Amino acid sequence: MFLDPSSWLFVLVALLGACVGSFLHVLALRWSEVLNQVPQAGLIQALSGRSACPSCHHTLKAWHMVPVVSFALLRGRCAHCKAPIAWRDTLTECVLAGVWVAILWRFGPGPEAAAWMLCAAVLLLMSLIDIDTYLLPDVLTLGLVVLGLLASACGWTGIALSLSAVGALCGYGLLALVAWAYRRWRGKEGMGMGDAKLLAAVGAWLGPWSLPAVLWLSALLGLVWGLAWRVSARRGQPGPADPLHQPPEPDQPPEGAFPFGPSLAMAAMGVALTPAWVWAWLGRL
């Protein structure tokens, strides 16, 4: 039985999401390596060079990098040295494929869905980099702010440009205030300003009225993420990532620190994908 045209569109979006997810995983690894050498390095340095096995450094061929399929055909091992392939790559592919399908289901075909797919891709890239380096590059956080303002100006976010600008300012101000208060209270840094810039981007895409829900959800996710991070750290791993994947060693973060960017990113997409009737129902509780 053949799928109807609308179903084929979902399949196509899933395949495209997996391909983009594979690219983002490689880009995140390269960017993380460059950031740990030159903290202000950017996209150009990260894009240089060809993909290679991290164990034997053999240049990978195109068929070695087919999302999900290559991992299955190669049985999770390098075609040359047989070293295990990090499952984080395949997980990234599946996550973005699933999120893009959810975006298509939520918004339907059109520029609005395309805009949110771009937003999701940037959020995923930032999350991967934050996990490996505890850094959120300005070119991504501030770039996502600009993209949110442009998308709102084009009518693709469902909020007016003025609300998008207010959301960006409120998002940055909220976490900047929290960081300032913690620094005054404890005498040390408790939150990086990259998180404040990321919340500014979230505010630009969702508007100021969605920020409380994003903060509440990210706090819950951050609690779970932070506990998993500490448990992994006690076992000698850098965090709840692939134990076979060895990310570049970042500068030593403050004791007890963990990357909060992934929690903010997941919360933002969760709020964006929640149908309006759910918020209306919650408002009546």
N, C-alpha and C positions, 0 to 999 in steps of 0.2 A: 504494500500500500504506500502510495506516494504522499508526502506531506503537502499541505496546502501552502500557497505562497507566503502567508504570514508566518507559518512555522519555519519555513526555510530561512526567513529573515532572522529569526532567533538563533538558528544553527549558525548562520553566517557571522552574526555578531559574537557568538560564543567562540568561534574559531579565530576571529580577528582579535578578540580580547585575549585569548591564550597567546597569540603571536606577540602582541604588544606587551603582555606580561613577561614573556621570556626576554624580550629586549630590555625591559625596565630592570629586571633582575641583574642582567649583565651590566647595564649602565650604573646601577646602584653599587655594585661591587667595585667597578673601576673608579667611580666618583669617591667612594669611601677610601680607597687606596690613595688617591690623589689628595683628598682632604687631610689625611693623616700626615702627609708629607708637606703640603702647602695649604694651611687652613683656609685661605681665601681662593683656592682654586675653583674652577667652574666647569661648565659643560664641555668646552672645547677640549680641555685636557682629558676629560673622562671619555670622550668619544674616540680618541686616537687609539690605533692598534686594532688587531683582529682578535676574535675570541679564541681562547686556548684552554686546554685542560689545566687546572691549577696544580695538579700533581706532576704530570710529565711535561707540561708546557707545549704539547703538540697542538698545532693549529687545527681547529675543528672544521670539518666540512659542513656544507649546508644541511645534509641529511642527518647529521649528528645533532642538529639544533631544532628539529621539528617539535613544536610544543607537545608535551605529554607522550606523543607517539614514540619519539626517539628514546625517551626514558624507559618506556615499556619494551621496545624492541632490543635495546641494549641491556635490559635487565638491571637498570640502575647502575651501570658501570661504564667507565671510559672505554671506547672502542680500541684504544691503543695500549694503555697500561693496566686496564681493568680495575683502576681505583674506583671506589664508590662515588657516584654522582650525588651531590647535595640534593636532598629532597626539597629544600627551600625553593629551588628553581621551579620545580613542578607545582609546588603549592602556590607560588606567586602566579603562575599561569592559570591555575584553576580558580584562584580568588578573583582575578580581574575578569576572567570569562564569566563567572557567576555574577559579579557586580554589574557588568555591562548588560547581561541578560535582564537582570532586575531593573536596571535603568530603562531599558527598552519597554519592559512590561509596565513600569510606573508612568512613563511620560509618552510612550508611543513613538512611532517613527517621526523624525523631524529634527530641526536644529536645536530644540531644547534638550532632547536626549543626547545629541552629539556633544553639546556643551558640557553636560554632566558627565559624560564618558571621559572627556578630557580632564575635567576636575578630578574624577576618581583616579585616573592614571597618575596625575601629579601627586595626589595624596598618597598613593601607594609607593611611588618613588621616594617621597620624603620619609615615609615610615621606614622603608628599608635602610635608607642612609642613616636615619636617627638611631636605629637599632645597632648599627655597626660603629657609629662615630659619636653618638650623643650630640650631633649637630644637625641643624636644619638650615640648609644654604639659603641665603637671602634671595638669590636669583629665583628660587622656587617659591618661597613663602610670599615675597613681595610680587613676584610674577603672577601668582595665583590671585592676589588681591586685584591686580590690574585686569586679569581675565574675568574675575567676578564682576567688576564694574562695567567692563565692556559687554559681558553677557546680559547684565541687567539693562544696560542702555539699549540693547537689541531686543529686549523683551523675552529673553530665554531663561530667566531664573524665576519668573513669576512675581518679582518685586520691582518697585520703581528704582531708578538710579539713585534718588535721594535716600531711600531706605538702605540701599546697598552701601552707600558711603557712610551712613550713620552706623550701620552694622559693623563695618570695618573699624571705625573709630572706637565703638563700644567694645568690640572684641579685643582689640589691642589694649585699651585702657583697663579692662577688667583684670587681665592676667598681669599687666604691668603693675597695677596696684597691689595685687597679691604678692608679686615678687618683691616689691618695695617694702611691704609690711613684714614679710618674712625676714628680709635682710635686716630691718630695724630691730625685730624681735630677737632673732638668733645671732645676729652679727656675722652672717655668712650667706652666700647665695643659696637659694632654695629652688629656683626655677630659672631656666634659661630664657632669654628674651626671644629666642626662636619660637618658643611655644606661644608667646604673645602675638608674634607676627602671624603664626599659623592660625590662631583664633581670629585675627583680623581678616584673614582670607576667608575663613568660614563665615564670618559675619557679612562679608561682601557678597557671598553666594546665597546665604539663607536669610539675611536681614537681622535686625536687632532682637526681634521677638522670639527667634528660635534659639538664641544664645543660652538662655537658662536651661532648656532641654538638652542642648549639646553639652553644657558643663556638667549637668547632673549625670547624664549617661557616661560621659568620659570619666567622671570620678569613680563610678562603679566599675567601668572597664579597667581604669587605672589601678584600682584596688586589687582586682584579680591579677592583672598584668604584673603589678609590683610584687605581689606575693610569689608568683611564679618566677619572677626575675631573681628574687632573693634566694629561693630554694635552689635555682640553677646555679647561682653564684656560690652557694655553699658546697655544691658538688664540683666546683672547679670549672664550670662552663660560663661563658660570657652572658648568657641569658637564655630565654626559652626559644632558642633558634635551633637549627640543625646541628647536632653534635659533630657531623662529618664536615660541615662547612666551617672553615676557619677564617673569620673576617679579619681584616687588618687591625692590629692593636691600636686603639685610640689613645689619646692623652688620658692620663688617669682622671676619671671624673670624681666628684666629691663622694665621700663614703656614703653608701646607701642610695646613691642616685640611680635612676633608671629612666629610659627614654619615654616621655609622655606623649610624644607626637603620634605614635600609632593609636593611642586611645582617643585622642582628639579626632584623628582621621576617621576611625571607625564610627565614632559617635556622630560626626558630621554626615557621613553617608547614611547612617541609620535614620537620622532625622529627615534627611532629604528624601529617602525612599518610603517613609511612612505616609500612607494615604491620609488625606484631609479628614476623612470620617473617623479615623482613629483618634486624632487630636480632638475632634468635636466630642467624641465619646469620653475621652479622658477629662475633658473640661467639665463634663456633667457629674463626674464622680465627687 
